[in-house]
Each structure stands twice: as structure tokens, then as C-alpha cells.
Amino acid sequence: MKDLYNFPHTVVPEKVSFPYRGGIHFFQANQIIRLEADSNYTYIFFINHRPILMAKVLSAYQSLLEPFGFIRTHRSHLINRLHISSIHNNGDIIMDDKSKAVISRGKRRAVFSELKNVLQEA
């Protein structure tokens, strides 16, 4: 039998809970690609799960998800920086699932600064 104490320590990603369809569903934060506002509702897009529609505004999720590396790029978009595929000069962000989020002109400097800090840490 192998000594379990000699295995490298791994951190299990934190889970986020969402009340959905009469219950509470738990997802790992790194499974969430992005959130998109639609009036007083929010669509949550996942890696291996179909999107879910929540009856809360996007700002209700911002404080919950920012500690996991999510960035508010626009009044309608909260993205997981782990799933950014590319960023175009015009402010379009292409995510790993080929969806597009935008950076508003007012948030452009802060978003690029945040992403620059992330790249420097890596």
C-alpha cells in the first residue's frame, strides 16, 4: 500500500451553489465559462452543462464569483478569466466555447490592467 502522505498535495476547486429547479445545484467555479445578463435574469454558461437561466440580476453573482477570478467586463458580462481564448483590440473577448463577450469603453482600462496582472503572475 502506498503512503498517502507522500502524494503531492492538490487543492480541490471550490464549489458554488445555485438554487435551481426545486433544489440546489453545486458547480466548481472553474466549470463556469461566463455569465450574461438579460434584463432581470442571468444566463450561466458552463463547460459540460447546458446554460441555466437564473431569476437574479448579474450583480448578485459578481461578489460571489470575483474571488474565483471572474471579471466584470460590461454591464451584461461577467467572465471567468480561466476560459478566455483571445482578446481583440476592438474589445471583443472570445471564450473557450467560442462565445463572445465585450469590454465596455468605461471598463476597458481596468479589465486590461487586471488581465495584465494575471499574465505577470503566471
GIBELPE-V943616 format. One record per pair of residues at least 4 apart in sequence whose ideal C-beta (glycine too) atoms are under 8 Angstrom apart, sorted by the first residue. I is the first residue (numbers start at 1). J is the second residue. Records with the same first field share a line. If there is no record, write none. Layout:
I->J / J
This chain:
2->6 / 7
3->7
13->28 / 29 / 30
14->28 / 29 / 68
15->26 / 27 / 28 / 29
16->26 / 27 / 28 / 29 / 32 / 64 / 65 / 68
17->24 / 25 / 26 / 27
18->24 / 25 / 27 / 44 / 52 / 54
19->23 / 24 / 25
20->24 / 25 / 52 / 54
21->25
25->52
27->31 / 32 / 46 / 49
29->65 / 68 / 69 / 70 / 80
30->68 / 80 / 82
31->46 / 47 / 48 / 49
32->44 / 45 / 46 / 47 / 65 / 70 / 80
33->45 / 46 / 47 / 79 / 80 / 83 / 95 / 96 / 97 / 99
34->45 / 77 / 78 / 79 / 80 / 83 / 95 / 99 / 101
35->42 / 43 / 44 / 45 / 58 / 61 / 65 / 70 / 77 / 78 / 79
36->42 / 43 / 45 / 58 / 76 / 77 / 78 / 101
37->41 / 42 / 57 / 58 / 75 / 76 / 77
38->42 / 43 / 53 / 76
40->55 / 56 / 57
41->53 / 54 / 55 / 56 / 57
42->53 / 54 / 56 / 57 / 58 / 60 / 61
43->51 / 52 / 53 / 54
44->51 / 52 / 53 / 54 / 61
45->51 / 97 / 99
46->50 / 51 / 52
47->83 / 96 / 97
54->61
56->60 / 61
58->62 / 72 / 75 / 76 / 78
59->63
60->64
61->65 / 78
62->66 / 70 / 72 / 78
65->70 / 78 / 80
66->70 / 71 / 72
68->80
69->80 / 81 / 82 / 118
70->78 / 79 / 80 / 81
71->78 / 79 / 81 / 111 / 114 / 115
72->77 / 78 / 107
73->77 / 78 / 79 / 93 / 101 / 102 / 103 / 104 / 107 / 111
74->101 / 102 / 103 / 104 / 107
75->104
76->102
77->93 / 101 / 102
79->83 / 84 / 93 / 95 / 101
80->84
81->114 / 115 / 118
83->95 / 96 / 97
84->93 / 94 / 95 / 96 / 115
85->94 / 95 / 96 / 98
86->93 / 94
87->92 / 93 / 94 / 103 / 115
88->92 / 93 / 94
91->102 / 103 / 104 / 105 / 108
92->100 / 101 / 102 / 103
93->100 / 101 / 102 / 103
94->98 / 99 / 100
95->99 / 100 / 101
103->107 / 108 / 111 / 112
104->108
107->111
108->112
109->113
110->114
111->115
112->116
113->117
114->118
115->119
116->120
117->121
118->122
